[in-house]
Amino acid sequence: MPKELLVLKIEKLVFGGQALAHAPTGQVVFVWNALPGETVEVRLTKKQKTHWEGIATTIISPSPERILPTEEHYLICSPWQIMSPETEQNWKMEMARETYYKIGNFECTPDIAADDHENGYRNKIEYSFTFDAEGKTCFAFFERGEHRYHALTECQLADPIINRVAKPLLEWINRNNIPMRSLRSLIIRSNS
């Protein structure tokens, strides 16, 4: 599919962190890297009969809620990083409220429990593998809307013990010249 560009006005957020907009044709478009109220240029990555998907590549008019993400690979890892934790919680409560009403015609004011950890809270990370610029094996996450991997060194959202365990494992893989064909994914979990 050619990578079409659209200029869209974002309406709201939906589950998973995507934004929702409508194309000039009326087609529903789910957009990564966008916030409600923003006007964005979107590169379409998928066109299906029921909806389209894309990534906002240019923020024409940013939301006052937009903040700088903590990680450069935030779209792959956590698209919520472009807003404050308070704004994220408010949108998640709105999504829950809307879902309860749509499914059971039940009006409620949900409360979402959260701790104060903005980083280091994930207790499971699944790494894929790719090569870095020097030809060494490195960890990777699959890029949204693309058929390629994004190389990374660590994920700030992971429990710090996950990053400490992952580093020597990757060094061992490189030291022993484990071929890429033998590497599919690595899941590391932590607990308290």
Secondary structure as UniProt FT lines:
FT   STRAND          5..9
FT   STRAND          12..13
FT   HELIX           15..17
FT   STRAND          19..22
FT   TURN            24..25
FT   STRAND          28..32
FT   TURN            36..37
FT   STRAND          39..47
FT   STRAND          52..61
FT   TURN            64..65
FT   TURN            72..73
FT   HELIX           74..77
FT   HELIX           79..82
FT   HELIX           85..104
FT   STRAND          124..131
FT   TURN            133..134
FT   STRAND          137..142
FT   TURN            144..145
FT   STRAND          149..152
FT   TURN            156..157
FT   HELIX           160..175
FT   TURN            176..177
FT   HELIX           180..182
FT   STRAND          186..189
//
